[in-house]
Amino acid sequence: MALIFGTSRCLQMLARPPFLAFKFLRFGSAMAGSNLPEFCLDYRKYTVEMISEPTAAIIKKVRKQMDEVASVPDDQLTYESVIGRLADIETELDTFTSCQARLPAAAATDKAVRDAASEAEKQLEKFSIELSMRKDIFDKLVAYRDQTDLGSLHPQTKRYVEKRIQRGKRNGLHLDRATRDKLQDLRTRISELTIEYMKNCNEDDTWVPFTDAELAGVPDTFLQSLEKTDDGRRKVTVLAPHFIVLKKCSVAETRRKLTHARAAKCMKSNTPLIEEFVQYFHQLANVLGYPTNAHYKTEIKMSKTPETVSAFLSDLKEKLQPLWAEERRLFLQYKEEECAAAGVPFDGQIHVWDVSYYSAMAEERKYAVNHEALRDYFPVDRVTRGMFQIYERLLGLRFSEQPGAEVWHEDVKLYRVQEADSGQLTGYFYLDLYPRDGKYDHFCVDSLRTGRQRGDHYELPVCVMLANFPKPTADKPALFSHEEVETFFHEFGHAMHCICSRARYTMFAGTSVEGDFVEAPSQMLENWVWEPEPLALMSGHYKDGSPLPADLLETLVRSRQANSGIFNLRQVALSMFDQIIFSQPQSDTAEIFRQVYKDVTGIDTMPDTNFAASFGHMAGGYDANYYGYLWSEVYSVDMFEARFKKEGILSPEVGRDYRRCILEPGSTIDAADMLRNFLGREPSREAFLRSKGLSV
């Protein structure tokens, strides 16, 4: 499923600037007006110095600007001298960090540039921590609040002042100097460790060689796309496009080897890192007066407490067990039949390397879903065009590709977004869809510049989607599985959250909502890939454009709840693991994951593995927040069932309400208020339970 790394590397927009005059990062008047943004994001032209020198310069510049704000006498504090200035500084630093460090670290083709960008990211994160711990700035904000009638301010400005002060207190700026220094040291070390952790994940190039016989059952088109070793074997990586082997290969030993390789990814390099930063997160929470990091993080979420999260997950775990019991019975039946046909012993167990395989078999046998036949009807261009049409109709927008844009790889495309009725420019987004060496290895949307009000104009948002979908082959375009179509649709929903947001301050733009609500807007939009009318718009055979046959469409839609038990229990297990490790002073992550996964699913993990070593969410701002995927889904299903399902799947009227009530506010109001505005009532969990095949 989709990954958006909340408050750190991926997604979560932070803040944006005035004009930056660095040689290879240009934001001209186009960004404030209606022309193509003059980005120079072709990192192929970069040298290491083009990363390191501007990084040192921006740090020096911003530190000087902050000193100027801190020097304003208390009796001369104004909106312009404090609030407006801080908002501009936040924006400038975040735009630079996104474009000069975070994106090249994740996507540049030259390893030297990626390494330099990763180092720059470390420096900028360290500097950001330094800024967050400036008590002199915090004191100016408090003084401004105390001498200002906040009720006379614009509501977003009032919220900005309150949230900045709240953030300062959560950073410990009301505490003594020695304590603040300790907090800054802890945050700096956490930042260094998490950046190193993610860099190891991105640079990992693990692959396992297999003969064609060992890959029996895997589609031939996929086999032909694989690189070969010198002795003629096929290289299968542990990246998402190659997980088809786990679903289709009938050779259990092949699945076992690949599952082990995936679960052991970065184990040696990252296990010490995650177990160290888990300790530091706990220490930081303790210094701030919280029992655990989970208590600290949930305080500002919708859930408010880890006890609420625990009750939610435990209840869901128990409710899902009967579904998984029936699925497991069916999986064992299939496995026993296969063993008998092959003349091999049946061990009576479903192993971790069996789950994807027999899940796919259940979809094919029980629901008659032929995923390989479906793939032929989801070529990338048709899916993209259909997805655009759906979002355009719902949100009142128009997308158009911008040829000739400077980009960091030939596969990358830039699109402009305009209002459908007026033609007014609304923003831009980049699509970087295919895997390559050294690139970020999952799926995310990151803001390159958040939209925000600046004077009498609105500074336009720009974002990027990084994905790892199957590449085109010599004789076929890139063909998506239905699951990949769903992921594409989900991630693009995050891009639209970035584009449609309308906020006065970067702090409130786009996906800066509560961490356990951030997935809801995109999860809600996943529903369209399960409805006949939208599916017809985004499908067509890659050879002749012929429509998806009615029988394939019917079986696909009917299979939506297939394997709901084990899929959702896995999410419960990951969420519980996350809550546990961030509720303890220290953690043996491999052992805790083994215990939790066994308790929740009844399945043993593999020896000499540690999934936590490549569980990127833990280092990407989702610490103590992974439950947010399931928590958000409660609201996403409720929104879909209450409005779109009743009033029209492709209703422009409901789509405009959705844009106005859910996407445009960003975090200018609380998520609970957004939901009430859109639903016209309090949210309910009933639709969520029904969507899982559970009784209400």
N, C-alpha and C positions, 0 to 999 in steps of 0.2 A: 504494500500500500504506500500511500504517499508519505514522503518524509518532508517536514518543514522544521528546521532547527530554530526554534523560538527566538530566544533573546541573544543569540550569538551569531555564528557564522552564516547560517542559511536562513533566509527570510528575515523576519523581524526588522523592519526598517528602524533606523536610529535617528539620523538627523542630517540636514543638508545645507550648502553654503552659497555665499555669493560667488563671484567669478574666481576661478582658480587659474593662475597664470603659468602653471608648470608645463613644460614643453610637450609632454605626451598625455596631458589630461586637460582638455579644453572644453569649457562650457561657455559658449558664446551667447549672444542674445537669442539665438534659436531656442534655447531651453526655456526662455521666458515668453517667447512669442509663438509663432505658428510654423516655423521652418524645421527642417531636419536637424536634430541635435548634432553638434559638431564633436561627437565623441571620437577620440582616437583610442580605440580599444584593441588595436591590432598588436597584441603582445609579441607577435613574431618579429616586430621591429625593435623590440626593447633590448636593452642591455641591462646588466645587473645594476649599473649606476643610475639608470632611469627609474629604478625602484628606490634605491637607498638614498640618493641625494634629495629628491623631493620629500621623502619621509622625514628626514632630519629637518628640512625647511619648514614643513607644516607644523611639526611639533614646536619648533622655536617660535613660529608666528602665533600659534594658538596660545601658547603659554604667556606670551606678551599681552595678547588680547585679554586673557583672563586676569592678568595682573592689573590691567587698566580698569576692568569692572570692579575688582576688589578695592581699588584706590578711591572710588567715588565716595565722597563724604556722606554720612547718613542723612544729613539734611538736604542733600541734592539728589536723592534717589528718585528716579522717574522711570516710567515704562521704557523710554528710549535708552536710558543709560544702563539699565539692568536687564529687564525681561527681554526686550527686543534684541539687545546685544547678545545675551546668552543663547537665545533661540537661533540666531544667525551662526554663532560659533559652533553650536551642536551640529547644525546642518552641514557646515563646511567640513568639519572633521569627519563626519560619517560618510559623506560623499567620497571624500578622498580615500577613506579606509576601504570602502566597497570597491572602488575602481582601481586603486593603486596597490591594494594588498589582498583583500579577500577573494576577488574574482580571479586575478592572475594566479594566486596560490592554488585555486581549485581547477583552473581551466587552461592556463598557458601551456603551449606545446613544448617549450624548452625547459628542461629540468632546472637549469641554472636560474632561469627567471622565476620558476615556481619556488625554488628554494629561497631566492632573494625576497619574493613576495611573502613567503611564510615567515621569514625573519622580520620583515617590515610589519606584518600583522602582530607578531609578538611585541614589537616596540610600541605599536599604536595601542594595543590592548593595555600594555603597562602604563602608557601615558593616559589612556582613558580612565584607568583606575586612579592614577594620580589626581586627575581632575575631579573625579567623583568624591575624593577624600579632602577636597579643599574646604576647610572650615570657614575661611574668610568669605568665600562665595555663599556658603550656606547662611552665614550671619547676615549678609546683605539681603538675601531673600527673606529671611525672618524679619529684618528691619523694614523692608519694603511692605511686607504683609501687615505689620503692626501699625504702620502709618498711612495705610491706604484703605479706603472703603472698598473692599473686594466686591461688594454688591453692585458697585458702579461700573465695574469692568465688564468686558465681553465675557460671556459664560466660559468660553474656552480659555481665556486668559486667567480667569479666576481658578479654573481647574488646573491650569499649568502651574500657577504659583503653589497651590495646595499639593499637587503631586510632586513637584520638585522638592518641597520641604519634607513631604513624607518619605521620598526616596533618600534624602539626606539623613533622616533619622534612622532609616533601615540600613544605611551605610555606617551608622555610628558616629555621625558628626556632632552629636550632642554629648559625646563622651570625652574623657580626658585625653591628652595628647599621647600618652604611652599606649592607651588602648587603641586609639586611631592608627598609630604606627603599626601595631600588631595586625590590625584588620587589613591595612594596605599591603603588608607583607604577605598575608594569607591569600588575598585576592590576586596579587601578582604571581604567586607560585601556582595557584589554580589555573590562571590564564596560560602560563607557560606549559603546564602539563597537558591541558586540554588541546592546545594548538598542536603540540607534539603528537598527541594521540591521533588527532584527525589527519595530520600529515602522514603518519604511518599507514593509516587506512587507505588514503588516496594513492600512496606510492606502492602499495602492495601489488605484486604481480603474480600471485600464486596461480598455478595451473597444474593439472594432472593429466598425464598421457594415457590414452586408451586406444586399443585396436578397434576396428569396425565391429568385430564380433562382440567385444565388450560393451559396445554401444547399441546392441540390438534393441529394436523398438523405437529408436530415436528417428524422427523424420529425415529422409535422405537430403532434403534441401538444407537442413541445419548441418548435417555432417559435412556437406560439400563446402560450407562456409567457414569451417574450422581450419586454422593453421595446422601444419603437420610438423612433426619432429623429423630429425634426420633419418630415423628408422621407419618412417611412414605412419607412425601413430598420430592420433588427433589430440590437439591441445584443448582441454576443457578448463575454463577459468572458473573462479568462484564469484563472478559478477552476474548480475540479474539476468541478462539475456541468455546465459548458459544454464539457468535453472530448469530449463525444459528437460534436461537429462534426468533430473530427479523426478520429473512427472511422467516421463515416457519410457525410460530405459527399463527393460524387463530383467536385466542382470542385476541381482541384488548386491553383489560384491562391488559393482561399479558405483551404484548409488551409495553404498556404505563409504567407499573411499572418498567420493566427492563431498558427501555430507561431513565427513571428518575434516577434510581440507577446509571447508567453509567454516566449521565451528572452531577450528584451530587457527584461523586467520589472525595474524598479529599477536598471537598468544604470548610469545616470549617478550616482544617489545612493549605491548600495551597493558598486560596484566599488572606489572608494577606501577604503571602510570595511573590507571584507574583506581587502584587500591590506595595510592598515595593521595590523589585528589579527593577521594571519598573522605579520607581522614581530615583533610583541610577544610572541606565543606562543613563537616561536623564541628570542627574547632571554631570556625567562623560563626556558625549559628550560636554556639555556646557563649562566645564572647559578647554577642549581641543580645543575649538573654533568652534564647530559644532552646528548648530541650534537644531538638534535632534539626538538620537541614530541611527535612520534610515539613516540620512545623513552620520554619522560616519561609519556605517557598509557597506553601498553600495559603498562608495568611492573606495574600492579595489575589488569590484565585477565586473562582466561583465557589469552590468546595469549602474554603476557609480553614479546614483542619484536616490532618492526616487521618484522624479517626473517622471522619465522614467518608474519605476515600476508601479506607479499609472496609467499612460497612458496605459501600457500593460494590466493591470488587468481590467481597465474600458472598454477598447475595447473588451476584451474577454467576459466580463460580458454581454455586449449588444449583441454580436454575438450569444451567447448561449441561449438567452431568447426564441427565436422561437422554438428551440429544446425542451426546458423545457416546454413550453406551450403545445406542442403536447403530451409530456410524461405525463404531469399533467392531460390533458383531458382523456387519456387512464386510468390512475390510478383512477380517479374519476368514470369512467365507471365501472371498476372492483369493486370498493368499493360499488357503488350503487347496482350492481347485488348481491353482497354478503349480503348486508343489507336486500335486498328484500327477498332473500332466507332464511335468518335467522329470518325474521320478526322483525327487529329492525330498529329504525329511521335512516335515512341517513342524515348526517349533512352537506353534500356538501363541506367538507374540507379535505385536505390532511395534517395530523398532522405529527410532526417530527417522531413519532413512527410508522407511516404508510409507510414511504419512502422505507426502506429496503424491507418490505413485498411486496409492490406492484411493486417494481423494480424487485424482484425475480419472481413475477407472470407474469410480462410483458415478461421476458426472456422465461418463460415456454410457455406462450400462443402465443405471437407474433412471437417468434423465435423457438418455440418448443424445448427449451433447458431443459433437465432433469438433474439438477445438482446432484441429489442424485444418479441417475443411472451412471452419469459420475464418481462420487467419487469412485465407485468400480473398476474403471480402473486406478486409480492413487495411488496404494500402495506405501509407502515411499521408499521401496528398489528399486522398478522399476523406480520411478521418479528420485531417486538419481543416479542410474546407467545410465539412459538415459541422464540426465543432464550432468553427467560427460563425457559421450561419445561426446556430442555436443560441450562442452567447449574444450575437448581434440582435437577434429578435427579442430575446428576453431583456437585455439591458439597454437597448436603444443605441447601439454603437455600430461602427463600421471599421473593419480592419483592412489594411493594405500593405503588402510587402514593399520595402524600400530597397531597390537594387543599388548596388555600388557602395553600400555602407562599409566602413572600416570595421572589421571583426577579427577575432583572434583565431579563427579556423574556418576553412572553406565551407564546412557544414552549417555554420551559424547564419541565421537569418534575422533581420531586423524588420519589425512591423510598426506602423503608426496606427493610432487609435483616434477616431473622430466621432463626434456626435452624429447619429444617423440623420436627425432632422435639420440641423443647422450647419453641419460640416465643421464645427469648431474642433480644433485639435485638443485631445484629452490626455494623451500620453504615448509612450513607446514601450515595446517589449522585444526582447531577443529570445530566440529559441535555439538551444544547443542540445540536440536530441540524442546523439550517438556516443558510445563509449570510445575512449582512446587511452593510450598509455599515460598515466599520471593524472588523469582527470578525476575530479570528485566522483566517487563510485556508486552513488545512489541517485535519488531524485529530490530536487528542491527548487524553490523560487527564492531569489534574493533581490532585494531592492538595490538598484544602483543610485537612484535618487528618489526620495519620497516627495510626493506632492505636498505643497504647503502654500498658504497665503503669504505673499511678500508685497507689501505696499498695496497698489491698486491692481495687481495681477496675480494669477495663481501659477506658481512654479510647477511645471509639469512633471509627473512621475515617470520614471524609467525603471524597468525591472528585467530580470533574466530568468529563464527556466533552464536548469541543468538537468539532463536526463540521461538514461543509458538504455535506450530502446535498441532492438535488433537492427543492424545495419543493412542497407541494400546489398544484394549480391550481383554477380555479373549478369544474371538473366531475370532477376526479379527486383521490384522495388522493396523498400522496407515494409514488411508485413507485420501488423500488430496482432497479438492475441487479444481476446476480449478483455482479459484482465489488464493488459497494457493500455487498451483504450480507456478503461476506467481510471487508471493511474494518470494518463494524459489529461483526461477531463478534470480530475481532481486538482492536479498541479496548476492547470490553467485557471481554475477557480481562484487559487491564491494570487495568480498574476492579476486577475480582474479585481481582487480585493485591493491590491496595490494601486491599480489604475483608477478605480472608481472612487476611492477615498477622497474626501474633501475636508481638510483640517487646516487650521491656522498654524499649527505647530507640528514639527516632525515627530515629537513625542507621541502624538495621537494618530499619526497617519497609518492607513492601511491595516496591516496585521498586528498592530501593537495592542491588540485586545488582550483580555485575560488569557493566560496560557492554556487553561482548560476549556476555552471557547474557540481558540484560534483555528482549529480544524473544522468547526461546524459549518462555516460558509461553503467550504469546498466539498465537505462530505455531503451536504445537501444537494450539491450539483451533480454528484455521482449518480443520483437516481435516474438521470436522463439516459444513461447507457443501458438501462434495463427496461426502457419503454419503447414500444414498436415504432412510433412516429419519429422520435429523435434518432433511433437506430437506423431507420431507413435513410435519413439525411447524411449519416456519416459512414455509410457502407456502400460497397459496390465492387464487383470482382475486378481484380487488378488487370486482367486481360482485356475484358470488354465492357466493364462498368455495369454488368448485369446486376439486378438487385438481389439482396440476400433472400434466398428461398424461404417461403412461408414456414416450412417444416423446421428449418434450422433456427429461424427466428423464434418460433413457438417454443422449441425445446430449450433454447437459451434463456428466455424469459422465465420459463418454469423452473429453471435450475438455480434461481437466485439464492434460495436457502440451502442449497446443497452444501454439506459438510460445515454447516453453521456452528455446530457444537465444537469441533476441534479447532476451527479457525478462531473463534472468539475465545476459547479457553487458552489458546496460545497468547492472545492479546492480554488476557487476564494474568497469565503467568509472567509475562514481561513487565506488566504494570506492578504486580506484587513484588517482583524482584527489585525493581527500581525503588519502590517505597521502602523495602527492607534495607537495602544497602545505604540509603540516605537517611536512615533512622538509627544508625549505629555508629559508634566511635571509629570502628574499623571493620573491614569485611574481607572474608575469603570469597571472592566473587564467584569462582568456579564451583565451589562447594555449595554456596547459597543458591546459585542458579540450578545446580543439580537437584537440590532438595525441593525448591519451589516448583520446578517443571514436573518432577515426579509427583508431587502432592496434587498439583492442579490437573495434570493430564494422565497420570499413571504410567508415563513413558520415561525410561531412563535416558539421560544424555550419554554421550560417548566418552570413554576415558581419554585423558590427555587432550582435552579441548576446553575452551572457555569462550562461550559466545559473547560474554561481556567485553572481551578484548577488541571486538569490532562492532559493538553496539553503539554506533555513532551518536545516537540521541543523548547518551549519558555525558558526552563531552560537548554537546552542541546546544546547551540551554534547556534541555528537557529533563535535567536531573530533578527527581521527585515529581515529574509532570507527565510521564508517559501515559498514565491513566487518562490523560486528557483526550486521547483518541476515542476511547469508549465513552467518556463523559460527554464530549462534544457531540457524539453520535445521537445521544438522547435528544438533543435540541435539533440536530439536522433532520432527523426523521420526522419529528413533530412539525417542523416548518413545512416540509414537503407534503406530508399527509394533510395538514390543516388548510393549506392554501393552494398549492399547485395541483395536487391530486383532485381536489374538489372543484377548483375554479378553472383549470386548464393547464395541461403540462407545458404548453408553449404560449401561455397567455402573456402578451406584452404588458397588460395592466398589472398582473401579479408580479411579473419580472421587474417592473419599475418600482413597485412597492418594496421588493426585495433589495433592489439597488439603494433606494432612499433610506430604508429602515435598518439594513444590515451592513451593506458595503460602504456607503458614504460616510457614516459617522466615525469609522475607525474606532478609537477609544475615547472619543469626545464625550461619550456617555457610557455607563456600565452595560455589560452584555445583557444582564437581566432586563434592563429597560428597553434595549433594542428588540429583544424577543417579545416583550409585551406589546411594543408598538406594532410589530409585524403580525403577531398572532391575534391581537385583540383580546388576549386573556393570559393567564399564568401558564407557563410551560407544563407539559405533562410527559410522563415516562411511558404511557400506554402504547403509543405507536412504536417506540423503540423495542419494547418487549415482543410485540407482534412481529416486527421485522426479523427477529431472531428465531421465529417459530415457537415462541414461548406464550403460555397463557398469561393473561393480564391478572 
